[in-house]
Amino acid sequence: MVRHIVFFKLDQEHLDKKDIVVTKLKSLKDKIDFIEFLEVGINFTDSPRAYDISLIVDVQTKEDLSKYAKHSEHIPVVEYLKSINTTTKVVDYIYS
């Protein structure tokens, strides 16, 4: 299995869009059939190091992760996040 973890930091001007981001991210589970697991969380910690939203996606293979990155349902979500100046950090790893 491959785990894809992304942290999202919204700029101050778009903090009110957290619910929209969460809804868009969660919708990917129903739209991309090879996603095995998807979880979205909203941070509650008040720390300068903290990011606002986290996403965990599990797929079977590295090839699936590559397909996910280019998927027609995923691209509009990425474009939306870029449009609201979201900073991201990502970790991808294989686990069993």
Buried (B, 14 or more C-beta within 10 A) or exposed (E): EBBBBBBBBBEEEBEEBBEEBBEBBEEBBEEBEEBEEBEBEEBEEEEEEEBBBBBBBBBEEEEBBEBBEEBEEBEEBBEBBEEBEBEBEEEEEEEE
